[in-house]
């Protein structure tokens, strides 16, 4: 059967209109599909900014399917959020399979999501020392009952979230895998999933899995199969994800958790059996070394108010921990050799690998082994444990070498990629190292002049001041008193969110408005479900609510942005990147801070209008958008809306 072309599929009388009588042909979608199709065919890269409503997922899925079936080469689609993955798998792929009979699309998850039947059996019968109560044993038995019925062995299908220490004991793990030597190999959930991957035409992954794979390719330990084309949707997060996965991060809690798993306080652990009694002093010594090392890190911080501190190679702390962890690795290898059970020996080998990995990671950071990396320590003021990190100053060269120079075609798309109003994407190119002549910004299909209005504050109150917070709370109470539908109030810091929320909450309670506050113990998904079902709720949110959130109709009629979303300037990585720009004679504020904030603002504004039927109001409360010279760049990057200026008066 001849593969249909783009016009055959997307035109007003094309295949999609035959499948869906209500289908509306959209020129921006056809333009994007054509560009992606041509880029893949020519084995070239492409950049496409496709605003909400364009239908960008189908605009790249169709060319991907055409190419995969025509050439027999796999294509990978990488997303930034679970929500988009679910949309692709549950909504778009079934339609795609009607268009292309025989096409096989598979969702790929990380190995740790799958149950290991062998490890589960061993946990129940041979690792009782790991579990100190009957509830743990009952959890293991419930997992076994589920495994006997499950066809996929994916933790997401279990129906609840097991304790981490229990799941870690039974999950599939590359360091703890016997491969074909495993007695459960023919029934292995992970290898069944791998078989589907081998047979698939299109693989859907998330950015974190893709970049985990990218970091391992040169070590011949790749997770994903060979492929020539990758399509990144929600690509505005690529720099952050790449920075994370091409770097190192080691936390006190990780090491403490590892050592407790070897020998816990309640007589539990891999080495708890009396057969390994001779090794107990070494584990206790390692626990003490871990505690002393991180105390030294805390002391090195002094009385700093910042949570992070850039560290030097020779003037930070003495490394009393990495050699100790290497010794733990050595003794675990001894246990492996001494063990008379293959399952037990495999567990010891896996734990030894982790000990060596911790030791090597610590040395890498403390000795600053990677050139052009930024090394820093973190001491959280509230939750979390102290940590050491090393991240590349720039991922430009690494991505160019590891990704863009090696792939036949890389498609980069998102609703927000351009930091200006042109097709040049200069900010994106500098950050990612992508070089291509195929780049396009598509027009929004929505009529923002008719569907939305923009309110911009001109009051010169410092948006970082207490006076602004008090004035903001007073104005917000007045605004919400007269508004209909739901409202997002978006902040850049949790401290300011809490302050404004606490000031205005009594007034909202008196008005019987249902209020949700990010951070009050409700998960993000549950919070959104409550917000949508209420219809006129007020949600106070921080970073994660600026993007990846889809609320349609009257449930969201107002998006209030309290401050321009500038990145924190004193984080060591941000500071180092700014210094690098200054060293070359550039202006870091205009070359990085402003473009980055523009992209984040576009994401926040993009929460409001999701369909041709949506209407509402965007409010920008930060006066700098009108009083600073750079403010015009922000306004030019937004859709053209009827704009009204107002003042947030000091109460």
Secondary structure, 3 states (H helix, E strand, C coil): CCCCCHHHHHCCCCHHHHHCCCCCCCHHHHHHHHHHHHHHHHCCCEEEECCCCCCHHHHHHHHHHHHHHHHCCCEEEEECCHHHHHHHHHHHHHHHHHHCCCCCEEECCCHHHEECHHHHHHHHHHCHHHCCCHHHHHHHHHHHHHHHHCCCCEHHHCCCCCCHHHHHHHECCHHHCCHHHCCCHHHCHHHHHHHHHHHCCEEEEEHHHHHHHHHHHHHCCCCCCCCCEEEECCHHHHHHHHHHHCCEEEEHHHHHHHHHHHCCCCCCCCCCCHHHHHHHHHHHHHHHHHHHHHHHHHHHHCCCCCCEEECCCCCCCCCCCHHHHHHHHHHHHHHHHHCCCHHHHHHHHHHHHHHHHHHHHHHHHHCCCCCCEEEEEECCCCCCCCEEEEEECCCHHHHHHHHHCCCCEEEEEECCCCCCCCCCCHHHHHHHCCCCCCEEECCCCCCHHHHEEEEEECCCCCCCCHHHHHHHHHHHHHHHHHCCCCEEEECCCHHHHHHHHHHHHHHHHHCCCCEEECCCCCCHHHHHHHHHHHCCCEEEECHHHCCCCCCCHHHCCEEEECCCCCCCCCCHHHHHHHHHHHHCCCCHHHHHHHHHHHHHHHHHHCCCCCCCCCCEEEEECCCHHHHCCCHHHHHHHCCCCEEEEECCCCC
